Amino acid sequence: MDPKKQIKFMTYNVWSREDVAVYTRMKAVGSLVQKHKPDVIFFQEITPYILRIFQSFAWWKDYHCSEVKPEEQATKLQFCLMLSKIPMENPASWKFTNTSTGRGYMEADINPATSLPFIHIATTQLESPSGPPAAQTRSMERYAQAEHAVAALSSARNVVLGGDMSWDDAVDMPFPLPPGSGGWADAWTALRPNASCCVSYTYDGIWNEDVTVFNGFAAEAPSLRRRSDRFVCKLRDYKLGSIELIGNESIGIQYLKLQKGMSHWDTFLNYGAPALHLRPSCHLGVVLTVVLPDDPSQATGQNWMDSWDDDDNDY
């Protein structure tokens, strides 16, 4: 693909647990940024310390960063960030009216080049389950937040919304895209329609301290995985190009399962003990590339040169 006719996006929930090898993990995230060279990055679960770590890396200087207000750093344990190599215009942040955890979404416009149409970008971390019991799944809140964000962004011709949707297909209803799609699509299912759940998950609940247990029976590891992190897009002038998951490699730290009646030291010496290999995050990152078709008729909508309306009220 012609690099001048494509835009690469990355979304990554970096896991706010600062007590879990956070500097080593963030270096690994930074290495993935350097490897994939995304034009736009959506980060979730950024803490003030994680932000400071990222700011110390050389690649940080390649990006424009969404505003982080001092009061937000002082009062929020974690927040979202948008980074873009392309200057962001008309930035805005919104808080969901039904959130109990301060969740919302942020948005901005990017103007890639004179030969490329504007894209409206947005990221969010929707309401997360708070663990058992089932009343704490927060599915109703999450669904309403997704519905609101998609509706609010729909007036733009080209939209890329990426983030941690906290979605569990076994619990939540289908993600609320407009009836008849309205030009919207889930990028993963559009580009990987035959992908099994085994290769589609982006979050592994094995890292959750409250793994579901019923009378001593724990859920099997595969059932704890879900496709939490997603890109949903409305593209009138672009088309979906490619998508991949990243961050599945160990960072060289592992956790051994404690054996009944054995000390930590005995477990360490037991080389056959089950092990969990620490990755950059308990989430995987998602990298999406959108492209400008050589033939405008291949895009979802009509030729952008004939129809772009630079009206500030669009959003």
N, C-alpha and C positions, 0 to 999 in steps of 0.2 A: 504494500500500500504506500502511496505517496505521502510522506510525513507532512507535507504542506496541506494535505487535504484530510487530515485526521486529527482528532483530539483524544487524548488518553486520560481516563479518570481512574482514581484509586479511592476506595473507601476502606477504612480500617478502624475497628474498635480496638484500641491498644491495651485495654484492661487496666483499670486504675489502681490495681493492687501494687502499691509502692514497696511493700514488704517482700514481694516475690521477684528478686533479682531485677529490679526495675531498670537500672542503668544498662545491664547486659541485654535485657529485652529490647529497650529502646534503640540501642545500637543496632540490633538485628532488624528492627523496623526501618531504621535509617538506611541500612544496607539494601533493603528491598526498594526503598525510594530511589536510591542511586542505580539499582539494577534496571528497574522498569521505567524510570524517568517519566512519571505521569505529568501531564500539564496541569491537572487539577487534583487536589487531594481533599478528601473528607475524613476528618479524624473524629472519633467519639471517645469519651471517657478520658479526656485530657485533664490532668491536674496541674496546678501551678508549678509543681516540681518537674513533671514530665514536659511541660512547656519550656521550662528553663533548660532541660536536657536537650531538647530538639534545637533550641536557639543556639546551642554550643556547637552544633554540627555544621560542616561546611555547606552542605546542600541547602540548608535553611535560607541562605542568602539568595537562592535562585527563585524564591517565591514571595508573592505578596500575601500577607496574612490578614484574615478577617479580624475585626476589632475585638480586643479582649479588654473590657472595662475593669479598672482597678477594683471597683466594688464587687464585680463578678468573681474575680480571683479571690477576694477576701471572704465572700459568703458562700461560694459554691465549691463543693468537694470535687466536682468534675464538670466538664462542659465540652461542647463541640467546637471544632475549628474548621475553617475552609482555607486552603492554600491554593494559590494559582500563579503560574508563571505569567499569565495574562492579567493585566490590571482589572480589578473588580469594580464595577460601577453599580450605583443604586443599591448598596448593601442595606439589609434590614434583618432584624431578629424579632421573632414572635413567640410568645409564651402560650401554650395551650390552656384553654380555660378550665379544662377538666383534669389537670395534672395535680397530683399530690407530691410530686418529686421535682418540680421545677422544669419539666420537659417542655421543649418547643422546637422550632426549626429556624434556620437562617437561610437567607437567599441573597443572590446578587446576579448581575449580568456580566458576561464576558464577551468582548468583541475580538475574536481570534485574529482576524486580518481582513484586509479589504476584499479578499476573495472568498471569505467564509462568513456565513450568517451569524448573527448574535445567538448565544445560548444562555438561557436562564438556568443557573445552577442553585442547588439547595441541598442541605443535609439536615439530618435529625437523628435523635435517638428516642424512639417511641417508648411509652410507659412499659417498664419491665415487670415480669412476674416477681413477686417478693417471696416465692417459695410456698411450701404447703401451708395451709390447706388449699383446696381448689378455688375457694372464694378469693384468693389472692393472685389469681392468674392475670387479673386486670385486662382481660380480653376486650371488654366493652369499651374501656377507656382507650385502649390501643387502637381499636377499630375506628372509633370516632376521630381520633387524632390523625390517622392515616387518611381517612375520608376528607377531613378538613384541609389537610396539607395539599392533597391532590387537587381538590376543587379550587383552592386559592392560587395554585400555580398554573391552572389550566388555560388561562387567558394568553399565555405566551406561546409563540409558535414552536419553539424548541426548548424543551425542559429536560434536564437530567437531575433527578432526585436520588441521592444515594445515602445510605447510612445503615445504622443498626435498627431495623424495624422491630426487633424483639419478637419476631413472628415464629409461631410454631404451627405448622400445617396440621398437626394432629389435634390441636386445641382450638386454634383460631379459624374463623371463616376465611374464605378466599380473600386475598388482598383487594381492597375496594377501588378498583379502577373503574372509570366511568362506563355506563352501559354502551355496548357496541365498541368499547375500548376508547372511543373519542380520540384516537390517535395514540393512546397510551399503550405501553407494553412492559411486561416484566422482562428485562434484558436476558436473564439467565434462561428462563423457559423458552424465550423466543429463539435464542441461539443454541441452546442445548436441550431441545424438546425430548430427547430420548435418554437424558442423563438420569441414572438411578439416584435414589436418596443417599446411597453410600458414597457417591462422589460429588454430591451437591451441598452437603452440610457446611456451614461456616462457623458453627458454635458447638462446642463439646461440653455438655453438662457434667462430665466426669470431674471437672475442676470446681464444680459447685459443692460447697461444704454440706449442703442439705439435699443430697441425692435422694430421690423418692424411694422410700422403703415402706413395705407393707408387712407388718408382723414378722420382721426379720428377713423378708424377701426383697432384694434390691433389684431395680430395673437393670436390664442388660445394657452394656455400654452403647451399642448402636442406637437404642431407643432414646438415649439422652442427647442425641445430636439433632440439630435442626438448622434450617436455612434461614438464619436470623438476619443476615446482612444481605441487602439487595440494592439493585439499581432498578428504578422504574422510570421510563422515559416517554416523552412525547416528542417525536421528531418529525417535523414537516419538511425540513430541507436537508436533513442528514439521514443516514441509515445505520443500523447497528452493524458493527464490524466484527469484533471478537470479544470474548470474555474468558477470564481464567481466575482460579483461586490461587492465592499465594500465602506463604508463611507457615507451611506444614512441616518445616524442617526443625529438628531439635537444635537448641542453642548450646548443647553440651552439658546440661544439668538434668539430672533424673531423680525421681522420687521412688523409693522402694516401698512396697506394701508391707506394713508391719505384720508379722506372723504371731498368732496367739501364743502367749507364753514365752516370746522371744524379746530380748531387749533391742534397742536401736542398733547397738553394736553387733549383736548376733545377726540381726536382719541384714546389716551391711555386708557381713561375711557370707551370707547365704546368697550365692550368685544366681541361684535359680528363682529368687523372689521376683514376683511380678513388678514391673517398673513402669512409671509414667515419665515420658521424656518431655521436658518443658520446651514449649515453643515461644515465639515472640509474644503471643497473646493466647487467651483461651478462645479467641475468635480467629478465623482466617480472614485475610484481606481479599478484596475482589478488585480486579482490574478490568475496566471496560474501555474499548476503543470504538468511537463513532466516526464515521467517514462521510465525506461529501461525495456523492456519486458523480461519475463522469457525465452521465446522462441525468439531468434534473428530473426526468420522469420516473427514475428509479427511487427517488425519495418519496416519503409518505405524502407530502403536500406538493403544491405547485412551486414553480420556480420562485425562490425567495426574492430575486431582483424585481419581480413583477408585483410582489405583494407585501413587502416589509413595510410595516406601519410603525414609525418611531414615535409612538404616543406614550407619554409618561403614565397615562392612566391604565395601560395594559396590565400592570401588575398591582 
